[in-house]
């Protein structure tokens, strides 16, 4: 070899190149540190995510979506194409998360979440092993104050504040360990994590009652129109129908039917949907903003469905298990025992799913319209830039 050069040993070469065990340990250090720092806030926020009466059952899915969005940026981060297994990663993790969020497990789901998170972190380290970090020391100005506030909120069990500053800690770690350039590239996945921060309990209570009254008032108005012709009256957050006897049929709009849960979930979905749709920023904002009226309209469809079932049958059919009792007297009676295991309130649960079906159809239709307009505008702009050819 030429003068002035030294031959590297195999161990030195492995340590100096990305992929060596020393590099892997160094790359894993931020994840390990992050796990220690946010363990306490995560412990408390988990109960909000796992509470069936709360509005954040989508919370455990968001970190994995953010991780997938980071993998999509692999070209900008490392110069390599996104991993071919990225779609399988997103689908597999998403299916697992949805399964353990919406099913009953005897095993504590937090441990399953921790295992999936560890596996995902290891997979990300592998996919981004050629990432060139540019540590930025001023990131400590974000990391340290956020860590202090996160600790204080954790000690006092202030769930929303503690988890909010835990995510600021994540941003601080990215800035300090990886640098500003990388933080800007993955800015949206980092911001998207904040959709997991639950509203404070008192704020949920403040919003629920006005939303219940709003949904009830609009439902009563639509039911009394000529289109449906169903006479009813509003009593607070209840819809009252004249009964055949002396007792009227009363459908009470509960907290779950206020629309707050669908609003929170669809805002998160709308933000993600707008981000991944290849349209201009203005149209992205329109698509995101449309998630709010879409959630109200979808929830209104749900309440109208329950109200019509109450009007033509009764309240137990709309909100209880009486539909199964009716089916037991028909040709499908043999299926009823199995159906009861799936849902104890079939009409109520079905309309809960219908909220998202209606909203998704509306948002996808709007996305198709905005994409069509975007393509026409681009074709028009391209045609205007073509030079005119004069006849010789």
C-alpha positions as CSV (number, residue, x, y, z in Angstrom):
1,X,0.0,0.0,0.0
2,X,1.0,3.6,-0.5
3,X,3.0,5.5,2.1
4,X,1.1,7.2,4.8
5,X,-1.7,4.7,4.8
6,X,-2.4,2.0,7.4
7,X,-4.2,-1.2,6.9
8,X,-7.3,-1.5,9.0
9,X,-7.9,-4.7,11.0
10,X,-11.2,-6.5,10.5
11,X,-12.5,-5.5,13.9
12,X,-11.6,-1.8,13.3
13,X,-13.3,-1.9,9.9
14,X,-16.4,-3.4,11.4
15,X,-16.5,-0.7,14.1
16,X,-15.9,2.1,11.6
17,X,-18.6,1.1,9.1
18,X,-22.4,1.5,9.6
19,X,-23.8,-1.8,10.7
20,X,-21.1,-2.8,13.2
21,X,-22.1,-3.8,16.7
22,X,-20.7,-0.6,18.1
23,X,-22.8,1.5,15.7
24,X,-25.9,-0.6,16.4
25,X,-25.4,0.0,20.2
26,X,-24.9,3.7,19.6
27,X,-28.0,3.9,17.4
28,X,-30.1,2.0,19.9
29,X,-29.0,4.3,22.8
30,X,-31.6,7.1,22.0
31,X,-34.4,4.5,21.9
32,X,-33.3,3.1,25.2
33,X,-33.0,6.5,26.7
34,X,-36.4,7.5,25.3
35,X,-38.0,4.4,26.9
36,X,-36.6,5.4,30.3
37,X,-37.6,9.0,30.1
38,X,-41.2,8.5,29.0
39,X,-42.0,5.4,31.0
40,X,-43.9,7.2,33.7
41,X,-46.1,9.4,31.4
42,X,-46.8,6.4,29.2
43,X,-48.0,4.4,32.2
44,X,-50.7,6.9,32.8
45,X,-51.7,7.7,29.2
46,X,-52.1,4.1,28.5
47,X,-55.2,3.9,30.7
48,X,-56.8,6.7,28.7
49,X,-56.0,4.8,25.5
50,X,-57.3,1.5,26.8
51,X,-60.4,2.8,28.5
52,X,-63.4,1.7,26.3
53,X,-65.4,4.8,27.5
54,X,-62.6,7.2,26.5
55,X,-62.0,8.7,23.0
56,X,-58.4,7.7,22.3
57,X,-58.5,4.0,21.4
58,X,-56.6,4.9,18.2
59,X,-53.7,6.1,20.4
60,X,-51.6,2.9,20.3
61,X,-51.7,2.9,16.5
62,X,-50.3,6.4,15.9
63,X,-46.6,5.7,16.9
64,X,-46.4,2.8,14.4
65,X,-48.0,5.0,11.6
66,X,-45.4,7.7,12.4
67,X,-42.6,5.0,12.2
68,X,-43.9,3.9,8.8
69,X,-43.9,7.6,7.6
70,X,-40.3,7.9,8.7
71,X,-39.4,4.8,6.6
72,X,-41.0,6.4,3.6
73,X,-38.5,9.2,4.0
74,X,-35.6,6.8,3.8
75,X,-34.5,8.2,0.4
76,X,-34.0,11.6,1.9
77,X,-32.5,10.3,5.0
78,X,-30.0,7.8,3.7
79,X,-30.1,8.0,-0.1
80,X,-31.6,4.5,-0.2
81,X,-35.0,3.5,-1.5
82,X,-37.7,2.8,1.1
83,X,-37.6,-0.8,2.3
84,X,-39.7,-3.2,0.3
85,X,-41.0,-4.7,3.5
86,X,-42.2,-1.3,4.7
87,X,-45.8,-2.0,3.5
88,X,-45.8,-5.4,5.2
89,X,-44.4,-3.7,8.4
90,X,-47.2,-1.1,8.3
91,X,-49.9,-3.7,7.6
92,X,-48.7,-6.2,10.1
93,X,-48.1,-3.8,12.9
94,X,-51.4,-2.0,12.2
95,X,-53.4,-5.3,12.2
96,X,-51.7,-6.4,15.5
97,X,-52.4,-3.0,17.1
98,X,-56.0,-2.9,16.0
99,X,-56.5,-6.5,17.1
100,X,-55.4,-5.9,20.7
101,X,-57.1,-2.5,20.9
102,X,-60.5,-3.8,19.9
103,X,-60.4,-7.2,21.4
104,X,-60.3,-8.6,24.9
105,X,-57.0,-9.9,26.0
106,X,-56.3,-11.7,29.3
107,X,-52.7,-10.6,29.0
108,X,-51.8,-7.0,29.8
109,X,-51.8,-5.2,26.4
110,X,-49.1,-2.9,27.5
111,X,-46.5,-5.7,27.3
112,X,-47.7,-6.5,23.8
113,X,-47.3,-2.9,22.9
114,X,-43.8,-2.8,24.4
115,X,-42.8,-5.9,22.4
116,X,-44.1,-4.5,19.1
117,X,-42.5,-1.1,19.9
118,X,-39.1,-2.8,20.5
119,X,-39.4,-4.8,17.4
120,X,-40.3,-1.8,15.3
121,X,-37.4,0.3,16.8
122,X,-35.0,-2.5,15.9
123,X,-36.4,-2.7,12.4
124,X,-36.0,1.1,12.0
125,X,-32.4,1.0,13.2
126,X,-31.7,-1.7,10.6
127,X,-33.4,0.2,7.8
128,X,-31.7,3.5,8.7
129,X,-28.3,2.1,9.5
130,X,-26.7,4.3,6.9
131,X,-28.1,7.4,8.3
132,X,-25.5,10.1,8.8
133,X,-26.4,11.9,12.1
134,X,-25.4,15.5,12.6
135,X,-25.7,16.0,16.3
136,X,-27.0,19.5,17.2
137,X,-26.1,20.5,20.8
138,X,-28.7,23.4,21.0
139,X,-31.2,20.5,20.9
140,X,-30.6,20.3,24.7
141,X,-32.5,23.6,25.0
142,X,-35.5,21.7,23.9
143,X,-34.7,18.4,25.6
144,X,-33.9,19.5,29.1
145,X,-36.8,21.8,29.9
146,X,-39.2,19.3,28.3
147,X,-37.8,16.5,30.5
148,X,-38.2,18.6,33.6
149,X,-41.8,19.5,32.8
150,X,-42.5,15.9,31.8
151,X,-41.2,14.7,35.2
152,X,-43.2,17.3,37.2
153,X,-46.4,16.4,35.3
154,X,-45.7,12.7,35.8
155,X,-45.2,13.1,39.6
156,X,-48.5,14.9,39.8
157,X,-50.2,12.5,37.4
158,X,-51.3,15.2,35.0
159,X,-51.7,12.8,32.1
160,X,-52.3,15.2,29.1
161,X,-49.5,17.6,30.1
162,X,-47.1,14.8,30.9
163,X,-47.6,13.0,27.6
164,X,-47.4,16.3,25.7
165,X,-44.0,17.1,27.1
166,X,-42.9,13.5,26.6
167,X,-43.4,14.0,22.9
168,X,-41.4,17.3,23.2
169,X,-38.7,15.1,24.7
170,X,-38.8,12.9,21.6
171,X,-38.3,16.0,19.4
172,X,-35.4,17.1,21.7
173,X,-33.7,13.8,21.3
174,X,-34.0,13.9,17.5
175,X,-32.5,17.4,17.4
176,X,-29.7,16.6,19.8
177,X,-28.7,13.1,18.4
178,X,-29.6,13.5,14.7
179,X,-29.6,17.2,14.0
180,X,-31.8,19.9,12.4
181,X,-31.8,18.5,8.9
182,X,-33.2,15.1,9.9
183,X,-35.7,16.7,12.2
184,X,-37.1,18.8,9.4
185,X,-37.3,15.8,7.1
186,X,-39.3,13.8,9.6
187,X,-41.2,16.8,10.9
188,X,-44.7,15.5,10.1
189,X,-44.2,12.1,11.6
190,X,-43.1,13.8,14.8
191,X,-46.0,16.3,14.7
192,X,-48.5,13.4,14.0
193,X,-47.5,11.9,17.4
194,X,-49.3,14.7,19.1
195,X,-52.6,13.3,18.0
196,X,-52.2,10.8,20.8
197,X,-52.3,13.4,23.5
198,X,-55.7,13.1,25.2
199,X,-57.8,16.1,26.1
200,X,-58.0,16.7,29.9
201,X,-60.9,15.1,31.5
202,X,-62.6,18.4,32.4
203,X,-62.3,19.5,28.8
204,X,-64.0,16.3,27.6
205,X,-66.9,16.9,30.0
206,X,-67.2,20.5,28.8
207,X,-67.4,19.5,25.1
208,X,-69.6,16.4,25.5
209,X,-72.8,18.0,26.6
210,X,-72.9,20.8,24.0
211,X,-72.1,18.3,21.3
212,X,-74.9,16.0,22.6
213,X,-77.4,18.8,22.5
214,X,-76.2,19.9,19.0
215,X,-76.6,16.4,17.6
216,X,-80.0,15.9,19.3
217,X,-81.4,19.2,18.1
218,X,-80.3,18.6,14.4
219,X,-81.6,15.1,14.5
220,X,-85.1,16.2,15.8
221,X,-85.2,18.9,13.1
222,X,-84.4,16.4,10.3
223,X,-86.9,13.8,11.7
224,X,-89.7,16.4,11.7
225,X,-89.1,17.5,8.1
226,X,-91.4,16.3,5.3
227,X,-88.7,14.1,4.0
228,X,-88.9,11.7,7.0
229,X,-92.2,12.9,8.6
230,X,-91.5,11.5,12.0
231,X,-92.9,13.6,14.8
232,X,-90.7,13.9,17.8
233,X,-89.6,16.4,20.4
234,X,-86.3,17.2,22.0
235,X,-85.9,17.0,25.8
236,X,-82.4,18.1,26.6
237,X,-80.2,15.4,25.1
238,X,-83.1,13.0,24.5
239,X,-85.5,12.5,21.6
240,X,-89.1,11.8,22.7
241,X,-91.5,9.9,20.4
242,X,-95.2,9.6,21.2
243,X,-95.9,6.0,22.1
244,X,-98.9,3.8,21.3
245,X,-99.8,3.9,25.0
246,X,-99.4,6.5,27.7
247,X,-95.6,6.1,27.9
248,X,-93.6,7.9,25.2
249,X,-90.5,6.2,23.7
250,X,-87.4,8.2,24.7
251,X,-84.0,7.8,23.0
252,X,-81.3,9.3,25.1
253,X,-78.1,10.5,23.2
254,X,-75.3,9.3,25.4
255,X,-71.7,10.6,25.7
256,X,-70.5,8.0,23.1
257,X,-73.0,9.4,20.6
258,X,-72.0,13.0,21.1
259,X,-69.7,12.8,18.2
260,X,-66.6,13.7,20.1
261,X,-64.9,10.3,19.7
262,X,-65.5,10.3,15.9
263,X,-64.3,13.9,15.7
264,X,-61.0,13.2,17.5
265,X,-60.3,10.0,15.4
266,X,-61.3,11.6,12.1
267,X,-59.2,14.7,12.7
268,X,-56.2,12.4,13.1
269,X,-57.2,10.5,10.0
270,X,-57.8,13.7,8.0
271,X,-54.4,15.0,9.0
272,X,-52.7,11.8,7.8
273,X,-54.9,11.5,4.7
274,X,-54.1,15.1,3.6
275,X,-50.4,14.6,4.2
276,X,-50.1,11.5,2.0
277,X,-52.3,12.8,-0.8
278,X,-50.2,14.4,-3.6
279,X,-52.0,17.7,-4.0
280,X,-51.1,21.3,-3.3
281,X,-50.9,22.7,0.3
282,X,-54.1,24.6,-0.1
283,X,-56.0,21.5,-1.2
284,X,-54.4,19.5,1.6
285,X,-55.8,22.1,4.1
286,X,-59.3,21.7,2.5
287,X,-59.1,17.9,2.8
288,X,-58.0,18.1,6.4
289,X,-60.6,20.7,7.4
290,X,-63.3,18.5,5.7
291,X,-62.8,15.9,8.4
292,X,-64.6,18.0,10.9
293,X,-67.9,18.4,9.1
294,X,-67.6,14.8,7.9
295,X,-67.5,13.6,11.5
296,X,-70.6,15.7,12.4
297,X,-72.5,14.5,9.4
298,X,-71.6,10.8,10.0
299,X,-72.6,11.0,13.7
300,X,-75.9,12.6,12.7
301,X,-76.5,9.7,10.3
302,X,-75.9,7.4,13.3
303,X,-78.4,9.1,15.6
304,X,-81.0,9.3,12.9
305,X,-80.7,5.6,12.3
306,X,-81.1,4.9,16.0
307,X,-84.0,7.3,16.2
308,X,-85.8,5.6,13.3
309,X,-85.3,2.2,14.8
310,X,-86.7,3.5,18.1
311,X,-89.7,5.1,16.2
312,X,-90.6,2.0,14.2
313,X,-89.7,-0.6,16.9
314,X,-88.5,0.4,20.4
315,X,-85.6,1.7,22.4
316,X,-84.3,-1.8,23.5
317,X,-83.9,-2.7,19.8
318,X,-82.0,0.5,19.0
319,X,-79.7,0.4,22.0
320,X,-79.9,-3.1,23.5
321,X,-79.9,-6.7,22.5
322,X,-83.6,-7.0,21.5
323,X,-82.7,-7.3,17.8
324,X,-81.2,-10.7,18.7
325,X,-84.4,-11.6,20.5
326,X,-86.4,-10.8,17.4
327,X,-84.0,-12.9,15.2
328,X,-84.5,-15.9,17.6
329,X,-88.0,-16.1,16.3
330,X,-87.0,-16.2,12.7
331,X,-85.1,-18.5,10.2
332,X,-81.7,-17.3,11.5
333,X,-82.2,-18.3,15.1
334,X,-79.3,-20.8,15.0
335,X,-76.9,-18.0,14.3
336,X,-78.0,-15.8,17.2
337,X,-75.9,-17.4,20.0
338,X,-72.8,-16.8,17.9
339,X,-73.9,-13.2,17.0
340,X,-74.4,-12.4,20.7
341,X,-70.7,-13.1,21.3
342,X,-69.8,-10.5,18.7
343,X,-72.0,-7.7,20.0
344,X,-74.5,-7.3,22.8
345,X,-75.9,-4.1,21.3
346,X,-76.0,-4.9,17.5
347,X,-77.8,-1.8,16.1
348,X,-75.8,0.6,18.4
349,X,-72.5,-1.0,17.6
350,X,-73.2,-1.3,13.9
351,X,-74.0,2.4,13.7
352,X,-70.8,3.2,15.5
353,X,-68.9,1.5,12.7
354,X,-71.1,3.2,10.2
355,X,-69.9,6.6,11.4
356,X,-66.4,5.9,10.0
357,X,-67.7,4.3,6.8
358,X,-69.8,7.3,6.0
359,X,-67.0,9.7,6.9
360,X,-64.4,7.8,4.9
361,X,-66.6,7.7,1.8
362,X,-67.1,11.4,2.0
363,X,-63.4,12.1,2.5
364,X,-62.3,9.7,-0.3
365,X,-64.9,11.3,-2.6
366,X,-63.5,14.8,-1.8
367,X,-59.9,13.5,-2.3
368,X,-60.8,12.2,-5.8
369,X,-62.4,15.6,-6.7
370,X,-59.4,17.6,-5.4
371,X,-57.0,15.3,-7.2
372,X,-58.9,15.7,-10.4
373,X,-58.9,19.4,-10.1
374,X,-55.1,19.3,-9.3
375,X,-54.4,17.3,-12.5
376,X,-56.4,19.6,-14.7
377,X,-54.6,22.6,-13.2
378,X,-51.2,21.0,-13.9
379,X,-52.2,20.1,-17.5
380,X,-53.4,23.7,-18.0
381,X,-50.2,25.1,-16.6
382,X,-48.1,22.7,-18.7
383,X,-50.0,23.7,-21.9
384,X,-49.6,27.4,-21.2
385,X,-45.8,26.9,-20.9
386,X,-45.4,25.2,-24.4
387,X,-44.1,27.7,-26.9
388,X,-46.2,28.5,-29.9
389,X,-45.0,27.1,-33.3
390,X,-45.4,29.5,-36.2
391,X,-45.8,28.3,-39.8
392,X,-42.7,28.7,-41.9
